[in-house]
Amino acid sequence: MKVTILQLANGLEKIFSLKLRERGFTTEIVDYTRPLFEQIIDSDVLINGLGNVDASLINACTKLKMIHQIGIGVDNIDFDYCASKLIYVANIPKNNAVSVAEFTLFLMIYLAKNIGSTSSSLMKRRVLSIIGSELQGKTLLIVGLGYTGSEVAKRAKAFGMRVLAMTRNPTKPEIDKRYLDELIGPHDFLKKLPEADYISIHIPLTNETRNMIDTREFNLMKKTTYLVNVARAAVVDKEALFDALTNGKIAGAAFDVFWQEPADPDDKMLNLGGFFLTQHIAGWSAESIDGATEIIATNIERVAQGGKPLTAVNPEYSI
């Protein structure tokens, strides 16, 4: 089995290559200074992170059996085309939920304590009177109550926050409501936006969720609201966010994702004082990397033996 590693988030190619080699797999890392297709033509498995895997790339791999995303979102893979070619698409669900949830709270604290305003004073050796706020008593609206959203709810409740959550099907009996003050469905989303001091996004990017947060939604938010996005940037309309921050419709935003990754340093969004960006690192910790390696290695072994990946997102057919 030839395993080829494409561009991964946060430059994790070498780490995953080493860990998979320790499990006995031969891996190759794509060199993007060379023609891509000649490097992947005989790959059985592609491991993908940031890149878009379209039909042309899939067609270049004549032996391809599986595309493995290193995170949970597979919106950058041509899922339907893979299904037509009987190629498995697998992801890594749940594994990094704690890491992302902890990072979400970090971003909320960063915004609450107004840390972004302190950097200039450090360079000038000045002590400024920067006033932040507390999370305790504030209302958090969690958009998406999957593994990560649920972990965020636990931690937000520990900070003394009022926790609201929106999920597609709020009547599911398996939903853990212990850390929630209120659970709503999509039909109540607009009604609850004016109550939120913090809004945290934890939903996949689909045709339904693209630009879900747009001008209408920003107009309903309080001017003191902070927006946190550790899911996919395109859930938020970029121009609407720029307008909201420029005109003071919301207090600020912190993202771990961007509309085009890696972000262009000259992008106008990055010049806004109210916008804070990290480089798609929320999900990566020593623990989550170990867990992801275990899942990927297990799925490669299963495919090599003619089986199905345990985390296949298209398991309805057999190869």
C-alpha positions as CSV (number, residue, x, y, z in Angstrom):
1,M,0.0,0.0,0.0
2,K,1.4,3.3,-1.0
3,V,0.3,6.1,1.3
4,T,0.8,9.7,0.1
5,I,0.4,12.7,2.3
6,L,-0.9,15.9,0.8
7,Q,-0.8,19.3,2.4
8,L,-2.0,19.1,6.0
9,A,-3.1,21.7,8.4
10,N,-0.4,23.3,10.5
11,G,2.4,21.6,8.6
12,L,1.8,18.2,10.2
13,E,3.0,16.2,7.2
14,K,6.4,15.1,8.7
15,I,4.8,14.2,12.1
16,F,2.1,12.0,10.5
17,S,4.7,10.5,8.2
18,L,7.0,9.5,11.1
19,K,4.1,8.1,13.2
20,L,2.8,6.0,10.3
21,R,6.2,4.7,9.5
22,E,6.5,3.6,13.1
23,R,3.3,1.6,12.4
24,G,5.0,-0.1,9.4
25,F,3.6,2.0,6.5
26,T,5.6,3.5,3.7
27,T,4.6,7.1,3.3
28,E,5.6,9.8,0.8
29,I,5.0,13.5,1.3
30,V,4.1,15.5,-1.8
31,D,6.6,18.1,-2.9
32,Y,4.6,21.0,-4.3
33,T,7.6,22.4,-6.1
34,R,7.3,19.4,-8.5
35,P,4.4,18.3,-10.7
36,L,1.7,16.8,-8.4
37,F,0.2,14.1,-10.5
38,E,3.4,12.2,-11.2
39,Q,3.9,11.9,-7.4
40,I,0.4,10.4,-6.7
41,I,-0.3,8.3,-9.7
42,D,0.3,5.0,-8.0
43,S,-1.1,5.9,-4.6
44,D,-3.5,3.5,-2.8
45,V,-4.3,6.0,-0.1
46,L,-4.2,9.8,0.0
47,I,-4.1,11.6,3.4
48,N,-5.5,15.1,3.0
49,G,-5.7,18.2,5.2
50,L,-6.1,21.6,3.7
51,G,-6.1,20.7,0.0
52,N,-9.1,20.3,-2.3
53,V,-9.4,16.8,-3.8
54,D,-11.3,17.2,-7.0
55,A,-12.1,14.8,-9.9
56,S,-8.9,15.6,-11.8
57,L,-6.7,14.7,-8.9
58,I,-8.8,11.5,-8.2
59,N,-8.5,10.5,-11.8
60,A,-4.7,10.8,-11.6
61,C,-4.6,8.1,-9.0
62,T,-5.3,4.9,-10.9
63,K,-5.0,2.6,-7.9
64,L,-6.7,4.8,-5.3
65,K,-8.8,3.0,-2.7
66,M,-9.2,5.6,0.0
67,I,-8.9,9.3,0.7
68,H,-8.4,10.0,4.4
69,Q,-9.1,13.4,5.8
70,I,-7.1,14.2,9.0
71,G,-10.1,16.1,10.5
72,I,-13.8,15.6,10.6
73,G,-14.8,17.9,7.7
74,V,-14.8,16.4,4.2
75,D,-16.2,19.5,2.4
76,N,-12.9,19.9,0.4
77,I,-13.2,16.4,-1.1
78,D,-15.4,15.6,-4.2
79,F,-17.5,13.2,-2.2
80,D,-20.0,12.3,-5.0
81,Y,-17.2,11.6,-7.5
82,C,-15.4,9.3,-5.0
83,A,-18.7,7.4,-4.6
84,S,-19.0,7.0,-8.4
85,K,-15.4,5.6,-8.5
86,L,-16.0,3.3,-5.5
87,I,-13.3,5.1,-3.5
88,Y,-13.7,5.4,0.3
89,V,-13.7,8.8,2.0
90,A,-12.8,8.5,5.7
91,N,-12.4,11.1,8.4
92,I,-11.5,11.4,12.0
93,P,-14.6,12.1,14.1
94,K,-14.6,12.9,17.8
95,N,-10.9,12.5,18.2
96,N,-10.0,16.2,18.5
97,A,-13.2,17.4,20.1
98,V,-11.5,18.1,23.5
99,S,-8.6,20.0,21.8
100,V,-11.0,22.1,19.7
101,A,-13.2,22.8,22.7
102,E,-10.4,23.9,24.9
103,F,-9.2,26.2,22.0
104,T,-12.6,27.6,21.7
105,L,-12.6,28.7,25.3
106,F,-9.1,30.1,24.8
107,L,-10.4,32.3,22.0
108,M,-13.3,33.4,24.1
109,I,-11.0,34.4,26.9
110,Y,-8.7,36.2,24.5
111,L,-11.6,38.3,23.3
112,A,-13.1,38.8,26.8
113,K,-9.8,40.0,28.3
114,N,-9.1,42.3,25.4
115,I,-5.6,40.8,25.0
116,G,-5.3,42.0,21.4
117,S,-5.1,45.6,22.7
118,T,-2.0,44.9,24.8
119,S,0.5,44.0,22.0
120,S,1.3,47.5,20.9
121,S,2.0,48.7,24.5
122,L,4.5,45.9,25.1
123,M,6.6,47.0,22.2
124,K,6.6,50.6,23.5
125,R,7.3,49.5,27.1
126,R,4.1,51.1,28.3
127,V,1.5,49.7,30.7
128,L,-2.0,50.5,29.4
129,S,-5.2,50.3,31.4
130,I,-6.8,47.5,29.3
131,I,-10.2,46.6,30.7
132,G,-11.6,43.2,29.9
133,S,-14.7,41.4,30.9
134,E,-15.7,38.1,32.5
135,L,-17.3,35.0,31.0
136,Q,-19.3,34.4,34.1
137,G,-22.9,35.4,33.6
138,K,-22.6,35.8,29.9
139,T,-24.7,34.0,27.4
140,L,-23.0,31.6,24.9
141,L,-24.9,30.4,21.8
142,I,-23.3,27.2,20.5
143,V,-24.1,26.6,16.8
144,G,-23.9,22.8,16.3
145,L,-24.0,20.4,19.2
146,G,-21.9,17.5,17.9
147,Y,-18.9,16.1,19.7
148,T,-17.1,19.4,19.8
149,G,-20.1,21.6,20.6
150,S,-21.0,19.3,23.6
151,E,-17.4,19.6,24.9
152,V,-17.6,23.4,24.6
153,A,-20.9,23.4,26.6
154,K,-19.2,21.5,29.5
155,R,-16.4,24.0,29.7
156,A,-18.6,27.0,29.3
157,K,-20.9,25.9,32.1
158,A,-17.8,25.5,34.3
159,F,-17.1,29.2,33.7
160,G,-20.5,30.1,34.9
161,M,-22.0,30.9,31.5
162,R,-25.6,30.6,30.4
163,V,-25.3,28.1,27.6
164,L,-27.7,27.9,24.7
165,A,-27.2,25.5,21.8
166,M,-28.7,25.1,18.4
167,T,-28.8,21.7,16.7
168,R,-30.5,20.3,13.7
169,N,-32.7,17.9,15.6
170,P,-33.1,19.0,19.2
171,T,-35.5,16.2,20.1
172,K,-32.9,13.4,19.8
173,P,-33.0,11.5,23.0
174,E,-29.3,10.9,23.1
175,I,-28.4,14.6,23.4
176,D,-26.7,15.3,26.7
177,K,-28.6,18.3,28.2
178,R,-26.8,18.5,31.5
179,Y,-24.7,21.5,30.6
180,L,-27.4,23.3,28.6
181,D,-29.7,26.0,29.8
182,E,-31.7,25.8,26.6
183,L,-31.6,23.7,23.4
184,I,-33.2,25.0,20.2
185,G,-33.6,24.0,16.6
186,P,-32.8,26.0,13.5
187,H,-36.3,27.6,13.4
188,D,-35.5,29.4,16.7
189,F,-31.9,30.5,15.7
190,L,-32.8,34.1,14.7
191,K,-34.9,34.6,17.9
192,K,-31.9,33.7,20.1
193,L,-29.2,35.7,18.3
194,P,-30.0,38.9,20.2
195,E,-29.5,37.1,23.5
196,A,-26.0,36.0,22.8
197,D,-22.8,37.6,24.2
198,Y,-20.7,34.9,22.5
199,I,-21.6,32.8,19.4
200,S,-19.4,29.7,18.8
201,I,-19.6,27.9,15.5
202,H,-19.2,24.1,15.4
203,I,-21.1,22.9,12.3
204,P,-19.8,21.4,9.0
205,L,-19.7,23.3,5.8
206,T,-22.5,22.2,3.5
207,N,-24.7,23.9,0.9
208,E,-27.2,24.6,3.7
209,T,-24.7,26.1,6.1
210,R,-22.6,28.2,3.7
211,N,-23.0,31.9,4.6
212,M,-25.3,30.9,7.3
213,I,-24.1,33.9,9.3
214,D,-24.8,36.9,7.0
215,T,-25.9,40.5,7.1
216,R,-29.3,39.6,8.5
217,E,-27.8,37.6,11.4
218,F,-25.2,40.4,12.2
219,N,-28.0,42.9,12.3
220,L,-29.7,40.9,15.0
221,M,-26.6,40.6,17.3
222,K,-25.8,42.9,20.1
223,K,-22.9,45.4,19.5
224,T,-21.2,43.7,22.4
225,T,-21.3,40.2,20.9
226,Y,-18.2,38.2,20.0
227,L,-18.1,35.6,17.2
228,V,-15.9,32.5,17.5
229,N,-15.4,30.1,14.5
230,V,-13.3,27.0,14.7
231,A,-15.4,25.0,12.1
232,R,-15.2,26.4,8.6
233,A,-14.8,30.1,7.6
234,A,-17.4,30.0,4.9
235,V,-20.2,29.3,7.3
236,V,-19.8,33.1,7.8
237,D,-20.2,35.5,4.9
238,K,-16.8,37.2,4.7
239,E,-18.0,40.6,3.4
240,A,-20.9,40.7,6.0
241,L,-18.4,40.0,8.8
242,F,-16.0,42.7,7.5
243,D,-18.9,45.2,7.4
244,A,-20.1,44.1,10.9
245,L,-16.6,44.7,12.4
246,T,-15.9,47.9,10.5
247,N,-19.2,49.4,11.5
248,G,-19.3,48.2,15.1
249,K,-22.2,45.9,14.7
250,I,-20.4,43.3,16.9
251,A,-17.5,43.7,19.3
252,G,-15.1,41.3,17.7
253,A,-14.4,37.9,16.1
254,A,-11.8,35.2,16.6
255,F,-11.3,32.5,13.9
256,D,-9.1,29.4,13.7
257,V,-10.1,29.0,10.0
258,F,-10.0,31.3,7.0
259,W,-11.8,31.5,3.6
260,Q,-8.6,30.7,1.8
261,E,-5.9,28.8,3.6
262,P,-3.2,29.7,4.2
263,A,-4.5,33.2,4.6
264,D,-3.0,36.0,2.4
265,P,-1.1,38.3,4.9
266,D,-2.4,41.3,2.9
267,D,-6.1,40.3,3.2
268,K,-8.1,43.2,4.4
269,M,-9.7,41.2,7.2
270,L,-6.3,40.7,8.9
271,N,-5.9,44.5,9.2
272,L,-9.0,44.9,11.3
273,G,-8.3,45.3,15.0
274,G,-11.4,43.4,16.0
275,F,-10.4,40.3,14.1
276,F,-8.1,37.7,15.5
277,L,-6.9,34.7,13.4
278,T,-5.0,31.5,14.3
279,Q,-3.8,29.1,11.7
280,H,-6.1,26.2,11.8
281,I,-4.4,24.7,14.9
282,A,-7.4,24.2,17.3
283,G,-7.6,20.5,16.7
284,W,-3.9,19.6,17.1
285,S,-2.5,18.5,20.4
286,A,-0.1,15.7,21.2
287,E,-3.1,13.6,22.3
288,S,-5.2,14.3,19.2
289,I,-2.3,13.5,16.9
290,D,-1.7,10.1,18.6
291,G,-5.4,9.4,18.3
292,A,-5.6,10.4,14.7
293,T,-2.6,8.3,13.8
294,E,-4.2,5.3,15.4
295,I,-7.5,5.8,13.4
296,I,-5.7,6.3,10.1
297,A,-3.4,3.3,10.6
298,T,-6.4,1.1,11.5
299,N,-8.3,2.2,8.4
300,I,-5.4,1.7,6.1
301,E,-4.9,-1.8,7.5
302,R,-8.6,-2.6,7.0
303,V,-8.6,-1.3,3.4
304,A,-5.4,-3.3,2.6
305,Q,-7.2,-6.4,3.8
306,G,-10.3,-5.7,1.6
307,G,-12.4,-4.3,4.4
308,K,-14.1,-1.0,5.1
309,P,-12.6,1.9,7.0
310,L,-14.1,2.2,10.5
311,T,-14.8,5.9,9.9
312,A,-15.9,5.8,6.3
313,V,-18.3,8.6,5.5
314,N,-19.5,6.6,2.5
315,P,-19.8,3.0,3.8
316,E,-22.9,2.1,1.8
317,Y,-21.0,0.2,-0.8
318,S,-18.2,-2.4,-0.9
319,I,-15.1,-2.3,-3.0
